[in-house]
Amino acid sequence: MEPTGLIVWLIIGAIAGWLAGLIMKGRGFGVLGNIVVGIIGAFIGGWLLGSLGVFAGGILGSIITAVIGAVVLLFIVGLIKRA
């Protein structure tokens, strides 16, 4: 992976994690944690949407996919924390 690709991944992860934290009402994990949640969310979102036959292209599509996955991830983490 080239350095600019890594930077783009980190930026998308940060945006997705931050937005997911807002959507899930403050369940973010700080800047680094949100980047990790966003990147993991991108994989989850890509898998979920791909399973449904939905594909989004471009940077905006990547952010939306990552946010959906990050919200799902934060929801699951919230369920585990409650148990």
Secondary structure, DSSP 8 states (H G I E B T S, - for coil): --HHHHHHHHHHHHHHHHHHHHHTTS---HHHHHHHHHHHHHHHHHHHHHHTT----HHHHHHHHHHHHHHHHHHHHHHHHH-
